[in-house]
Amino acid sequence: MKTARMLWKKIGLLILGGFLILLTGVLFLRSPLEAAVKKPTLTVETPQKINLAETETLTLDVSISDLGDVPYPAASVSIRFDPSRLEFLGVEEGNVFVRDETVGQRLPTWNCSPVQCNRSGLINVMYLDLTGGKRAFDKELLSEEGNVLLRLSFRLRGSARAGDVYDLTVEDAVFAASDETESLAVTRSTLRVRNGRVIVGG
């Protein structure tokens, strides 16, 4: 009987030890997965299929899922597109605000040169707060969802064909903080991206 009790005791300890090892492994794996899920993501939204005969302006939203806990007085986005098929017309306002000590919040003014963008096939958009951080992006100004940072306006060129798919690829994006270690950037893997595309129908 004593031998049997000792055997069952050893089996119990082995089971308990295995359970603790399994639990530790799950917690270890869960931590980086949660971090990846919570990482801010910049998304170029893919619109519905565009009719080839469409002559109106095509608008694509560029949205941000979240920001860090510090203000960001500067931001820039670089998006690659095909200028032989799409004509870039410019940047329109989104619904993401920057801080403003006078009125509480205001829409940012984005700097961009459509002429240069169409020449290079690279849309470079930049915001720079020249007030020393008084008009910076702030997490507290974001909504729970639908945070459109800016909108890109295009028009199909005559060379566009039914069935074409034009990728819009984020090559770089940065939300710069006063402390560089707090900045969000694609190159530092602190900012994720989801690329978009334009699909041309008949």
Disulfide bonds with the S-S distance in Angstrom:
none
